[in-house]
Amino acid sequence: MARYSFLVATCSFILVTHGFADDTLSFPKDFLFGTASSSYQIEGGWNEDGKGESIWDQWAHEHSDLIIDHSNGDVACNSYHKYKEDVQLLKSIGVNFYRFSLSWPRILPTGYPNVINQKGLDYYKNLIKELLANGIEPFVTLYHWDHPVIFESMGGWTNELMIEWITDYARIVFKELGPSVKYFVTINEPSDICSEAYFGTTKAPGKNLGYSAQYICMHNILKAHARIYHMYDTEFRKEQNGQVGFLISCLGLFPKNSSDTEAVNVFFQFNCGWMANPIFSNAGDYPTIMKERIADNSKLSGLPRSLMPTFTQKWVQYIKGAADFLALNHYTSRLVETVPRQDGQKWYDNCGIKASIDPSWPNSSSDWLKIVPDGFRMIIEKISNEYGYPPIFITENGVSNNCHTSDYSRVSYLQSYMKEMLTAINESGCKVKGYAVWSVLDNFEWDRGYTEQFGLVYVNFTDPNRTRTPKQSMNWYKHVIETRNLDVYEPSISTVIV
């Protein structure tokens, strides 16, 4: 049952809580607080100091018509030059860790490990040094969608050689940066890459190659992650003693019809299990229902084999267990319903489930992001039950609004979602170890450009200096971290006119 009531206005989103005792609002003693960003979205300096071209550099320059405001990340937040200022913002918030990603072509401008760009490497070394000097743990994502263009010209994630190329890159990172980093994640949101970049047109390289490319993409990403994990395990873990996690993005799910409980389970396997099952389940491999339904549809299409690639048993065992923690990105939820199917007909969208949005769910500034706090608890508990309660880091959670610094709706979103996360920890025993708000700064939001603001800090993108201004949400989050308690924000139960 939902625990929240909301009043929504243009720049207000007022939370009313019901029935929480004080002890449910306190965080565990060892819980870690953080914020998140990614290289292309904040760094800028796209062609400075020897950096090579990434697929997002190329995409934004050649396909600006597909970006809502025709913008790009050439300068973005200019964090390449303003990283010290950004670290001071992080210090003022009081975060325990900062999740950021590395630009592969900034470190290896040709993509290959025989040419190392020392200036690019030094940028990350200096950023990490600055973080540690201010008591902040670096939480490093190896790859957040911006691989070198040379590899995309050879097929990108539909080419199995990407496994070797990204492993070579990861080895350089572990060797050069690993001694100062305790937490790594390998590849950000694999399903988004495969579904939107190779099956769709909204993310670079936007190839729209159909289901086959989508499934080949994930197949190669899972192999690449496992290769990187085992490489770290054998070559670096003993000396560096860090952790390497696998990152998935999952929706909260609710049955559109109360009796249709199967819809949630099936859609979960296609949405989350596709990524998580091969690594975190006891059996390994893709979910059985995925393999069966995709094989059915492939056969009905007259194909000689399933569109979904098959792991050998050797690969199943190699991938299974290849993560020290599960990293989860979560923003919103969907209603799901079974689409009736007769013998001889294809499964709807391969999975046989239709997803939709409840019109009663409050809006954000992003049309895809509806505000459904209960969905956060649902997906944390579902993942925990499904995979034996693995350690979980929430590596992205946040909401868009375009209210500049008076972002009361963001405060209410974060408070309501974090309460559901705490309930999953305190009542269900879920092992959530840390939480990162997306994002520390307003930034380039991919195909939405700069039209949607997710930051705790407002960035003036019309100012050449990219002036940063803390928002109400930054001050709120700072107080949460100081008190280690959520019961710290009591807005008046009325709309706020901004």
N, C-alpha and C positions, 0 to 999 in steps of 0.2 A: 504494500500500500504506500502511496506517495506520502512524504512527510512535509511537503512544502506547499505554500500558497504563494502566488506571484501577482503583483500588479506591474504592468508593463507600460512604459511611456518611451518616448524617443530615446532619451538618455538615462532612463532609470529602470531598475529591475529590483524591486524591493522584496526582500526575503522575510517570511514569517516562519519561525520554527515551531514545531509542536512536539512535546513529549520527550525531549532529550535531557537526561540527567547530566550534571556537570562532568562526571568522570568519563563520559563518552566523547567529550570534546577535547580531551588531552591526548597528545601524541606520545608514543612509546619513547623511552629515554634515548634509544639509539637511532631514532628515525632521522633521515637526512632530508633537508630542504634544498631545492635548487631551482634554476631557471634554464632555459634552452634557447638555442639558435642554430643556424646552419650557415656554412661558408658563403654560398652564392647569395643568400638572402640578406647578409649584413656586411660582408667584407668590402665590396668594391675593389678598386685596384685591379681591375679585370685583366689588364695587359701590362702591369707594372713589374719591374724587378725580375724579369725573366719568366713570368708565369705563362704557361701554355693556354690554349683555348679549350674550354669545356663545351659539352653539348648544350648547356644552358646559355653560355655566351653566344654560341652560334644560333640557337633557337630564337633567343630574344632579339637578335639583330636581324635575322632573316624572316621571322614570322611575327613581327610586332603587331600585325593585324589580329593575331590570336590572343593577344594580351589586352585586357579590357581598356587600359589607359595608354596602351602602346609604349609602355615603359620598359626598363631593363635593370639589371643589377650591376651596371658598369661602375657606379659609385655606391649605390645602396645607402647603407648607414655610414659608409666610410670607416668601418671598424678596422680596416687594414692600417689606417693611420691613427685611429682614435681608441685603440684597444686599452691603453692605460686609463683613459677616462671611463671606459666601460667597466673595467675591473673595479674602479673606485665606486661606481654605481652598485655593482654586485656586493662589494664590501659594506656599503651603507645599508643595503637590504639585510645583510647578515646571512646570506646563503651558505650552506655547507659545501655545495658543489655547483659547477657550471658545466652543463652539457653543450658542447660545440662540435662542429664537424670540420674536417680537414678538406682542403681543395686538392684533389689528386694532381691536377695539372700545375698547381702552384709549387708542389714538391718535385714532381717528375714532369717537366714540361712536354716531353715527347711521349709520355705515358710509360716508357720503359725505364728500368732501374739503372741503366748505364749512364744516364744523364740526370744528375741530381742538382736541383736549383738551390744553392746554399742560402740565398736570400729568402726564398720561400720557406725553407726549413727553419731558418733563424726566426722568422715571424712567429711560427708556432712555438719554438723554444722560448722566445721572449714572452709570449702570452702565457705559457705554462709557468714560467718563472715568476711572472707578475702575479698570477693567481695564487701560487703557493706562498709567496711572500706576504700575501694578504689573508692567509688562512683558508683558502678556497681550493677544494679538490677539483682538478680537471677531469671531466667525464667525456671521453673522446669518441666521436663517431667517425669511423674510417671513411665512410662513403654516404653522402646525402645527395645523390642523384646527379652529380656533376663530373662524370668521367671524361677523359680526353676525347676530342672529336675523332682522332685517328682510329680509335677502337670502335666507335659507332659506324664509321665508314666500312668496317669489316663485320658489321652485324650486331655490335653491342651485346646485350644480354641474350640474344638468340644465337650467339656464337659460343660454343663450349670453351674456347680459348680464353674467354673472360675470366674463367676460374684461375688460370695460370697468371694472367696479367694482374689481376687484383691481389693475388697472393704475393707476387713479387713486390708490389707497392706496399702491402701490409708489412712485409718483412723489413723494408726500409723504415717504416714508421715505428715498429716495435724496437728496432735497433737504436734509432735516434731519439725517440721520444718516450719509449716504454719505461726507462728507469725512473721517470718522474710521474707516471700515470698509473693509477690503481684500477681504473675502470675504462674498458673499451666496449663499444658495440660495433658490430661489423657494418651492416647495411641497413639504412633507414627505410622502413615501410615497403618491404618487397612487393606486397600486393598492389600498392599504388603505382610503383614502377611498371609492373607487368600489365596491369589493367588499364592504366591511363597513358602509358608511353608506347606500348607495343600493341595493345588491343584498342586503344583510343587515341585521341588527338589533343588532349588538354595538357599533356606534359611532354617535355622533350624526351625523345626525338619525334613523338607524335606519328608513329608509322602506321597505326591502324591495320595490323597484319592478321587480325582474326584470332580465334580461340587458340589455334596451334601455337602461335608466337607467345601468347600469354602464358601457356603452360610450359613451354620450353624455357621462357625467361625465368619462371620460378624454379624450375628444375636446376638450372645453372646457378641461380643465386643460392639455393640450399647447398649445393655441392661446394660453391665458393666459400660460403660461411664455414662449413665443416673443415675445409682445407686450411683456412686461416686459423680456426680454433686449434686444430691439431698441430699446426706449425708453431703457434705460440706455446702450446703445451710442451712440445719436445725441445724447442730451441730457446725459449725465453722465460717460462714460468718459474723455474727453479731459482733463477737469479732475480727476476723482477717481482714475482709473487703477486701479479695482478689478476684481474678477472676479465673474461671475455663473454659478453652476453649476446643474445639474438633478439632483434627488435621486431615486433609485430604491431599492426594497427587493427583494432577491432571495434565494431559497433556494439552498443547495447541492443538487446533484442527482446521484443514482446510479441506474443501472439495477437494477431488482429482479432481472431475469434478465440475465446477463452478455452474452448475444447480442443483447439488445434496445437497441442503441445509439441507434436512432431516437427512443426515448421521451424520452431526455434532451434531444435537440435540439428536439423538438417542444414539450415542456413549458417549456423555456427561453424559447422565443419567446412563449408565452402568459403566462409569469410575469414575465420581464424584458424581452423584446423589445417587448412591448406598449407599454412606457414608453420604452425606450431607442432602439429602431430608428428612430423618426421623427426623432430628434435626432442620433444618433451614427453611423448607418450611412451608407455612401456613397450609397445610393439614396434614403434617406429613406422616409417613409410607414410604415404598419403592416407587420409581417411578412406575407409572401405567404401562408404557411400559415394564419395567423389569418384573413385575409380570405376565403380559399377555404373553410375548414371552417365558419366562422360563416355564410357565404352558403349553403353546402349545407344546414345545419340550418334556416336561416330558410326556405328553399324547401320543405324537407320538412315544415315546420310550416304551409305554406300561405300564407306571408306574401308580399306583392308585392315586397319588397326586403329586403336584408340588415339584420339588427339592428345591424350595425356601421356607423356613419356613414362616409362617404367624404370624404377630403380632396381639394379641388381641387388641380390641379398648382401653382397659385400658393401655396397653403398648404403643400404639401409642401416647396417650395423655401424658404419663409419659416421653417419650423420646423427644417429640416435645418441642422445646424451651430450651432444657437442655444444654445451653452453653452461656457464656458471650461474647465470640468472636469466630471467625472462624480462625483457624491456617492453613496456606496453604504452602505445600512444592511443588516447581515447578522447573523443570530443562530443559525440552525439549518439543517437539511437534510431532504430527503425521498427515499424510494425511489420510482421511477416505472416504470410498465409500460404497454405498449400494450393497449388494450381492443379485442379483435377486433370488426370491423364488417363486415356484409354490405351489398351494394348495396341501396339503398332504406331503410336504417336510418340514424338520426342518429348523429353522432359523440358518444361519451360526454362529457358536460359540455362540449360544443362542441370541446374540444381532442382528444378521443380517447385521453386519457392519464389513468390513475388514480395518485394519489399516496398514499403510506402511510409509516408509521414503522417502522423496524427495531427490534424489541423488545429487541435487544441494546444499543442506544444508551443511554448513561447518561442519567438523568433530571436535571432541574432542579426548581425549585419551581413552574414553569409547565408545565402539561400539554402545551402546544404546542412547548416548547423542549427538544429533545433535544441532547445534547452530541456534536457531530460535527466536530472540528477540520479534518479533511481537506476538508470541504465548503467551508470558507472559501477555501482555496487554489483549489479547483475553480472557484468562481464568479468569483474575481478573474481567473484565467487565461482562463476562458470569455469573460468580458466583454472582456478585452484582445484576445484573438484575433478576436472577432466584430467589434470596432469600431476596429481599428487602433491599439491601445495608447494610449488617451486618458489624460491625467492623472486620477488617482483620489484622492479623499479618502474614507476610511472615516469616515462621520459618526455611525454608531452600531454598537457591538458590545458585548455584555455578557450577563450571565446573572443569573437570580434565584436567591437562596437566602434563607432566613429565619433566619440564624444570628447576627443582630445584628453584633457587631464581630469575632467569630472566624470570618470568612468564608473559610476556607482553600480551599473549593471554588471560590470566585470567582477567587482567585489562580491556581489550576490551570487553570481555563477560559481566563482571559485569556492566561496564558503559552502554553498549547497553541495557541490561535487565532492569537496574534501570531507564533508560530514559523512557522505555515503561511503567514501573510502575508509574512513575511520570505523564505521559500522562493520564493514567487511573484515577489518583487522580485529576489532574488539569482540564482535559477536560470532564471527564465522571462522576466526583463526587464520585468515589469509595472511601470507607473509610478505606484505608490502614493506619494503625497506627504505624507500625514498620516493620523492615526488618533485617533478620539475614543471613549473608553469611555462607554457608556451604563450608569449615569448618575453624575453627581457626587454627587447626594443621593438617598436613598430618597424616593419621591414618589408622587403619585396615578397609579396605573397603569390609567387608563381604566375599563373594565368590571370590572377586578379590584380596584379601589379601592386600599386600603393593605395588601392581603393578600400582596402579592409585593414583595420588596425587591431592587432592582437597583443601589443606590447604593454608591459607595466610602465614603460617609459615612452613618452611622446617624442617622436623625431620630426623635426620640421624639414621636410624634403625640398622645400623651396629655398631654404637657406644653404648657401654653399658650404657653411660650416657644419651643417646637419646638427643643429642645436638639439640637445636632449633636455627634456623637462619631465621630472617624476610625476606620475599620475596618482590619483587617490588610491588605486589598487596597489601601487608599489608601497605606499605608506601602510596600507592594511596588511599586506603580506609581511612587511618588516615587523609589524607588531605580533602577528601570528608566530613568527619565528622566535621573537624575543620571549614570548610568553609560553610557547609550545602548546597553545590552546586556541580553539576556534571561537570561543565565546567572547569575542572582543569587538564586535561591530553590531551596533543596535540602531539602525536607521529608523527614522519615523515611518510608520506604516501609512505612507501617502506618496504620491508621485512627486518626483523631484524635477522641477522645471530648470532646464539647462539651456 
